């Protein structure tokens, strides 16, 4: 069995070495580059499966090259798959696996701590200290989490754990999901509309997938329903939030703050070192410089446990398909 893996990162090195020692029967060719016009030539006859971790879209020609080369399965080291052309994979008869669950606690924990950063006014405290202002002022007199209402948008694996963290900290927790989970009713109370959730929440944590229906779910109209003290946390998908509308709401003091781990146009920046002087995305620069924004480059998942699981489960998925096994991580394209 021969596999090709793209976008290998330094932080994945140990996990990849461990997997190769555990499975010497698998020939695994590893490349650090992503799949693009310059690297798709690495896809040659003899490979049975391909493992990727893309931020930007893959050229259409690369998919056809996979088919021509005999690749039977495409495995992504991620839960999200909006960056892939699933329709074309289906047409070409290439099966697809992902890693829907790798460490939901990592992301839930990150969302919780990001929310608490603003909830306890660390942004203001830090700014004051940097300016030599050590006074106890009204601006840093915060409200304890047990006196706040937290709204969870998307109550799947990650949203459930985030809700539990907030609940255990003493918050009142509400949830919004197109498919409510009755098993969570001891943790949260579901509301029927996202507008109601926004109107009642002091903190909102997003854990919904990127879909056509969810595109810019948090836009200018929805943010008009928010409390002025709202803290918005997005550690899910960048497309859930209309970034311009969010920044305008912050500028106009419609909401308190935002912790953004996923930006809707993050492709050119995530997991890269760039010169900010050369960045032409004015919206991104505005996001980075905003005093009420805590930006992080899509790192909510980034723990040792999550990285090992992403690598091992993705390769196992490709291996299982090729061995004719039932793979629960397969996304049926039929």
C-alpha positions in Angstrom: 0.0 0.0 0.0 1.4 3.3 -1.0 0.2 6.7 0.2 1.2 10.3 -0.5 0.8 13.0 2.2 0.8 16.7 1.6 1.2 19.7 3.9 3.2 17.9 6.6 3.9 20.4 9.4 6.7 20.5 11.9 4.3 19.9 14.7 3.1 16.7 13.0 6.6 15.2 12.8 6.4 13.1 15.9 2.9 11.8 15.1 4.0 10.8 11.6 7.2 9.1 12.8 5.1 7.2 15.4 2.6 6.1 12.8 5.3 4.9 10.4 6.9 2.8 13.1 3.6 1.2 14.0 2.8 0.5 10.3 5.9 -0.4 8.4 3.8 -2.2 5.8 2.6 1.2 4.5 4.8 3.1 2.2 4.2 6.8 3.0 5.7 9.6 1.0 5.6 12.9 2.9 5.7 16.4 1.4 5.6 19.7 3.4 3.9 21.6 0.6 0.2 21.9 0.0 -1.5 20.7 -3.2 -1.3 23.5 -5.8 -0.3 24.1 -9.4 3.4 23.6 -8.5 3.1 20.4 -6.4 0.3 18.4 -8.0 3.0 16.8 -10.3 4.0 14.8 -7.2 0.8 12.8 -7.7 2.0 9.9 -9.8 1.0 6.4 -10.8 1.5 3.9 -8.0 -0.2 5.8 -5.2 -3.3 4.2 -3.7 -4.4 7.1 -1.5 -3.8 10.7 -0.7 -3.8 12.5 2.6 -4.1 16.3 2.7 -4.6 19.2 5.0 -5.5 22.2 2.8 -6.4 25.8 3.6 -6.8 26.9 0.0 -8.7 25.2 -2.7 -7.1 22.5 -4.8 -6.8 23.1 -8.6 -9.3 21.1 -10.5 -6.6 19.6 -12.6 -5.1 18.0 -9.5 -8.3 16.0 -8.9 -8.2 14.6 -12.5 -4.5 13.8 -11.9 -5.5 11.8 -8.8 -7.9 9.8 -10.9 -5.4 9.2 -13.7 -2.8 8.1 -11.2 -5.1 5.5 -9.6 -5.8 7.1 -6.3 -8.9 5.5 -4.8 -9.3 7.5 -1.5 -8.7 11.1 -0.5 -8.3 11.6 3.3 -8.2 15.0 5.0 -6.6 15.7 8.3 -9.4 17.9 9.4 -13.1 17.9 10.4 -14.0 20.6 7.9 -14.2 19.9 4.2 -15.5 23.1 2.6 -12.1 23.6 0.9 -12.5 20.4 -1.2 -14.5 19.8 -4.4 -16.6 16.8 -3.2 -18.8 16.9 -6.3 -15.8 16.3 -8.5 -14.4 13.6 -6.2 -17.7 11.8 -6.5 -17.7 12.2 -10.3 -14.2 10.7 -10.4 -15.1 7.8 -8.1 -12.6 8.8 -5.4 -13.8 8.1 -1.9 -13.4 10.7 0.9 -12.6 10.5 4.6 -12.2 13.2 7.2 -11.6 13.4 11.0 -14.8 14.6 12.5 -13.7 14.0 16.1 -10.0 14.4 17.0 -10.1 16.4 20.3 -13.3 18.4 20.7 -12.1 19.3 24.2 -9.2 21.3 22.8 -11.5 23.6 20.8 -14.1 23.8 23.6 -11.3 24.7 26.1 -9.9 27.4 23.8 -13.3 28.9 23.2 -14.0 29.0 27.0 -10.6 30.6 27.8 -11.0 33.2 25.0 -14.4 34.2 26.3 -13.0 34.5 29.9 -10.2 36.7 28.6 -12.8 39.4 27.8 -15.3 38.4 30.5 -12.7 39.4 33.1 -11.6 42.4 31.1 -8.0 41.2 30.6 -7.8 43.3 27.4 -8.4 46.5 29.3 -6.3 45.5 32.3 -3.3 44.7 30.0 -3.7 47.9 28.1 -3.8 49.9 31.4 -0.8 48.2 32.8 1.2 48.8 29.7 0.4 52.5 30.1 1.4 52.5 33.8 -2.2 52.7 35.0 -2.6 50.4 38.0 -5.8 51.9 39.4 -8.9 49.9 40.3 -11.5 51.4 38.0 -15.0 50.8 36.9 -13.7 49.7 33.5 -12.1 46.6 35.0 -14.9 45.8 37.4 -16.1 42.6 35.8 -19.2 40.5 36.2 -18.6 36.9 37.3 -19.5 34.2 34.8 -22.1 32.7 37.1 -24.2 35.9 36.6 -24.0 35.6 32.8 -25.9 33.8 30.0 -23.9 32.0 27.4 -25.3 31.0 24.0 -23.9 28.0 22.1 -24.5 28.0 18.4 -24.1 24.4 17.2 -24.3 21.7 19.9 -22.4 18.8 18.4 -19.3 17.3 19.9 -17.4 20.6 20.4 -20.5 22.7 21.3 -21.6 20.2 23.9 -18.2 20.3 25.7 -18.1 24.1 25.5 -21.6 24.2 27.0 -20.5 21.9 29.8 -17.4 24.1 30.6 -19.5 27.2 30.9 -22.2 25.4 32.8 -19.7 24.0 35.3 -18.3 27.5 35.7 -21.7 28.6 36.8 -23.2 30.3 33.7 -26.7 29.9 32.4 -26.3 28.2 29.1 -28.6 28.3 26.1 -28.2 26.5 22.8 -29.3 26.9 19.2 -29.1 24.0 16.7 -31.2 22.9 13.8 -31.1 19.5 15.4 -31.5 19.9 19.1 -30.1 17.1 21.3 -32.5 16.1 24.1 -29.6 14.5 26.0 -28.1 18.0 26.6 -31.2 19.4 28.4 -29.5 19.0 31.8 -26.7 21.4 30.5 -28.5 23.9 28.4 -31.9 25.2 27.3 -32.6 25.3 23.6 -34.1 28.4 21.9 -36.0 28.2 18.6 -34.3 31.1 16.8 -30.7 32.4 16.7 -32.2 35.9 17.1 -33.5 34.9 20.5 -30.2 33.5 21.5 -28.4 36.7 20.5 -30.9 38.9 22.4 -30.4 37.0 25.6 -26.7 36.1 25.6 -23.8 37.9 27.2 -21.3 35.5 25.5 -21.9 33.6 22.3 -19.6 30.7 21.2 -19.9 29.4 17.7 -19.5 25.7 17.0 -21.5 25.3 13.8 -20.3 23.9 10.5 -19.7 26.0 7.3 -22.8 25.5 5.1 -24.6 27.6 2.5 -27.3 28.3 5.1 -24.8 29.4 7.7 -22.8 31.7 5.5 -22.5 35.1 7.3 -25.0 33.9 9.9 -23.7 36.6 12.1 -24.3 39.6 9.9 -25.2 43.3 10.5 -28.9 42.5 10.9 -28.3 39.7 13.5 -25.8 41.8 15.5 -28.4 44.5 15.9 -30.2 42.1 18.3 -27.1 41.8 20.5 -26.6 43.2 24.0 -23.9 45.9 24.2 -21.8 43.7 26.5 -21.9 40.7 24.1 -18.6 38.8 23.7 -18.6 36.8 20.4 -16.3 33.8 20.1 -15.7 32.1 16.8 -13.5 29.0 17.0 -15.6 27.2 14.3 -15.5 28.4 10.7 -14.7 31.9 9.4 -17.6 32.1 7.0 -20.1 32.1 9.9 -19.2 35.7 10.6 -19.5 38.7 8.3 -16.2 40.3 9.4 -17.0 43.8 8.2 -20.3 43.8 10.0 -18.6 42.5 13.2 -15.9 45.2 13.1 -18.5 47.9 12.4 -20.5 46.7 15.4 -17.4 46.9 17.6 -16.6 50.4 16.3 -20.2 51.5 17.1 -20.1 49.9 20.6 -22.9 47.6 19.6 -21.1 44.7 21.2 -18.2 44.4 23.8 -15.6 42.3 22.0 -14.8 39.3 19.7 -12.4 36.4 20.0 -11.7 35.3 16.4 -9.8 32.1 15.8 -11.1 31.6 12.2 -11.2 34.4 9.7 -13.3 34.0 6.5 -10.3 34.9 4.2 -7.6 33.3 6.2 -6.1 31.1 3.4 -3.1 33.3 2.7 -2.1 33.7 6.3 -2.8 30.6 8.4 0.3 28.6 9.4 2.6 31.1 7.6 4.9 33.8 8.6 4.1 36.9 6.6 5.2 40.6 6.6 2.3 42.7 7.7 3.6 45.5 5.5 2.9 43.3 2.5 -0.6 42.3 3.5 -3.2 43.8 1.2 -6.3 42.4 2.9 -7.5 45.6 4.5 -10.3 43.8 6.4 -7.7 41.4 7.9 -5.5 44.3 9.0 -8.4 46.0 10.5 -9.2 42.8 12.5 -5.6 42.5 13.7 -5.4 46.1 14.9 -8.8 46.3 16.6 -8.4 46.9 20.3 -11.6 44.8 21.0 -10.5 41.8 19.0 -8.4 38.8 20.2 -7.3 37.2 16.9 -5.6 33.8 16.8 -4.6 31.9 13.5 -6.9 28.9 13.6 -5.1 27.3 16.5 -8.0 26.3 18.8 -7.4 22.7 18.0 -3.6 22.9 18.4 -2.8 20.4 21.2 -0.5 17.4 21.2 -3.5 15.1 21.5 -5.4 16.7 18.7 -2.4 16.6 16.3 -1.7 13.0 16.9 -5.3 12.0 16.4 -5.7 14.1 13.2 -2.6 12.4 11.7 -3.3 8.8 12.8 -7.1 8.8 12.2 -6.7 10.3 8.7 -4.1 7.7 7.6 -6.1 4.9 9.2 -9.2 6.1 7.3 -7.3 5.9 3.9 -5.8 2.5 4.9 -9.2 1.1 6.0 -10.9 2.1 2.7 -8.1 0.5 0.7 -8.4 -2.7 2.8 -12.1 -2.9 2.1 -13.1 -2.1 5.7 -16.0 -0.1 7.0 -14.6 3.3 7.9 -16.8 5.4 10.1 -14.9 8.6 9.2 -15.9 8.2 5.5 -18.2 10.9 4.1 -20.5 9.2 1.7 -20.6 11.2 -1.5 -23.6 9.4 -3.0 
